[in-house]
Amino acid sequence: MRQQKIIELLASEESVTVKELSDRLDVTEVTIRTDLNNLEKLGKIIRIHGGAQLLEERARQEYNFQTRKSLNSLKKIKIGKLASKFVNSLDSILLDSSTTALALAHALKNRNDLRDVTVIPCGIWTAIELMGCQHINILLPGGYLRQASGSITGLPANNFLDTLTIRKAFLGALGISSEKGLTDIHLIEVELKKFIISRVEEVTILVDGSKFKQTGLSAFAEISQVTRVITDSTAPKSEIEKLRDARVEVLVA
């Protein structure tokens, strides 16, 4: 458990010193050095002067994504399954790089009743999840790869999406409220989502209940631009009612 925590810290901070690990995990530096030696033998990390780092950048990104994916994972699975019911054969849909959209991708793989669904994933992890699925066509946008999230953004992605007719978009958000709308913290992601929402017919927001208590740096949509919100039972009932009063369909997984 402690060694897994060390890997998670390295995934978020590139490199960490022995003293920092000792302070954070409340164990002696001798214990940390033993843990690091064991992790190095397993090929998980490399030792550097005074500390350690993950073996390679790809590993760091995978661990970072897996950490985000594990947060409220059961709720995301339920949300993804419910959202999959709004996808039909011959649909063209866009999924953002959120871990909740990844849960939807996983649910779509198990929809054997579907045929010829075109999915445009704005994240490499979602694209990988859908690989090998015979009833889904994967259409990747071009653009810059954001290291932190695995999302594909920027002008090339915008130009690519501008040439397509996309019926449905399924997006996550860092925060949601009836007053402030949908918010996120990364401005590049905000601009991409604004662009997506301006060009699709139907927008479904996938958020677990914790997102109703958060507000990101900038808004990418007003509530009036949203077709539906799919959340879980921990979402505040007062906020759900406000969204419904604004004529947004709200479904609780």
N, C-alpha and C positions, 0 to 999 in steps of 0.2 A: 504494500500500500504506500509506504513512504517513497519507495523507488519510483512508483508510478507518478506520485506527486512531483518528484524531481523532474521527470520527463515533461510533465505538463508545464512546469515553470520554465523549463528550457524552450518549450514550444512557443511560449508567449514573449520571451525576452532574449532569444538568441544565445546568450551565454550568461552564466551566473557563477559567482565566486563561492568558494567553500564557506566563507564566513556568512554570506547572505543566506545560503541554504541552511546553515546551522541556526541562524537567528529565526528564520521563517518557520522551520520545522521543529524548533525547540529541542534539538539534540546536539550532542557534542560534535566538534569538527572531526574528531577521529571517526565517529559513526558515519558522517557524511563522506569522508574519504573512502571508507570501506564500501559504502553504497556506490560511489562513483566508479571504483575499481571493478565492482561486480557488473555494473551496467556497461562498462567499456569492454569487458570480456564477452558480454552478450552481443556486442556490436551495436548497441543502442546510442552510445555517445562517444565523444573523444575528449580526452583530458587536455586542458590548456593550462597555462601557468596560473595557479591559484584558483582554478575552477573547472568548468566543463561546458561543452556545447553539444547539440545534437550532431549526429554524424554527417548529415547533409541537409540542404535547404528544403528539399522535397519532404523529408521526414518531418522537419519542423512544421511545415504547412499542414501535413496530414494530421499530426497530433493536435495542432491548433484547431483544425476543423472538427476533429472528432470530439474535442472538448466542448465546443459549441453545440454539436449534434446531441451530446448526452444530456444537455440541460432540458428538463421537462420533456424527456424523450417519449414517454408514454402518452402524454397529452398531444404531442406532435403527430404521433402515429394515428391517433383517433381523428385528429383534424384532417390529416392526409387522406384517410379512408373516406370520410364524409365528403371531402372536396372532390374525390375521384368520381362521385356520382354525377357531377356536373360536366363530365367529359363524355362526348358521344363519338361514334365512328365518323370518320371523315373530318373531324374537327381539326383546326389549326390552333394550337395553344402555346402560350409563352410562360415559362417558369423562371422566376428570378433565382438568385444564388442563395436564398435563405435556406436554413436547415428544415423549415416547415415545408417549403416547396419540394425539398428533397424527399420528405416523407410522402408527399403526394406522388412523386415520381415512382417511389417504391410501390405504392398502392396501384398505380396504373399498370405496372408490370404484371400484376395478378388479375387484371381485368381481361380475361380471355374472350369475352364477348365483343371486345372492341376490334376494329380493323381500320387500317390506314389512318391512324391519328398522327399528325405531324406535330412534333414537340420542338420548340425553339428554347433550349436551355441557356440562360445567361450565366451559368456557372459550370465549371469543368466537372465538379463532383456530381452534379445532377446528370450531366451527359454520360459520365462513366456508369452511374447507376442504371441508366436505360440501355446500355450496350447489350446487344444480343437479344433484345426483345423484338420478336417478329412482327407484332402488330403495331409497332411504333416506328415512325420515321424520324430520325434526329437531324435537325437542321441547325448547324452551329453558326452563330454570328462571328464576324471578325472584329478584332479590337485589341485593346490592351488588357493584359491579365493582371488583376489586382492580387498581390501576393497574400494579403491578409485574409481575403474571403474566397478566392478562386473565381471571382466574377469577371466577366468580359465586358469592358466598358469603353467609352470614348467615341470620338467622331466616326471611326470605321463601323462600329456597332450601330450607331444611329443611322448612318447612311444605308446600311444593310437592312435594318428594320423598316426604313421608310419605303422600301420597294415592295413590301409584303402586305397582304391582307390577313390580319391576325384576329380571329374571332374572340378569343378569351385569354386573359392574363391572370395568373395567380401569383400574388406578391406577398412577401412578408413585410414587416415594419418593426422598427425599434420601439415606436410608441404609437398609440392610437387614443384619440379622445374626440368627443362630439364637438368640442370647441376648436381645438388646434388641428384636427384632421389627422393625417398620417405623416409621421416624422421619421427621419433617420439621421445618423450622425455623420456619415461620410458624404460630402457634397457631390462627389463623382457618382455615387449610387443614387443620390437624390435627383440629379439631372437626368440620369438614365431612366429612372422610374417616371419622372414627369413626361419624358419623351414617349415612353411606352403607353402611358395612360391616355395621352392625346391621340393615339392611333389605333386603339383596340375598341371592340364593340362592347365588351363586358369585362368588368374588373372585379375579381374576388380577392379579398384580403384574408390571409391566413395568419392568425395571431393567437397565442395562448394567453391565458388570463393575466399573466405578469406584465404584458405589454400595455395594459390599460393604466399602469402605475408609472409609466416612463414617458419622457418626452425627449426626442432627438434634437439635434442642432437646427434642422431646417425641415419644413414641410414639403412633401412631394405631391400631396393631393388633399383636396377638401373632401369632407364626408359626402357631399352631393355628387362627387365624381365616382363613387363606389357603388357597384351593383349589390354586392353582399359581403358580409363578414362572417367567417367561420372561426369559432373560438371554442373554449372548453368551459366546464362548469365553474371554474374559479374566477371567471370574468365578473366584474361588479354588475349586479342586476340593474342598478341605477343607470350605468352607462349603456347597457344593452337597451334599456327602454328609450334613452335619448336617441340612440342610433335608429331605432325603429320609428320613433316620432319623426325623424328626418327622412323617413321612407326608404331606409336601407334594410334589406333583408338580413336578419341575424340568425345564424344557426349555431346551436350548442352541441358539440360532439360529446 
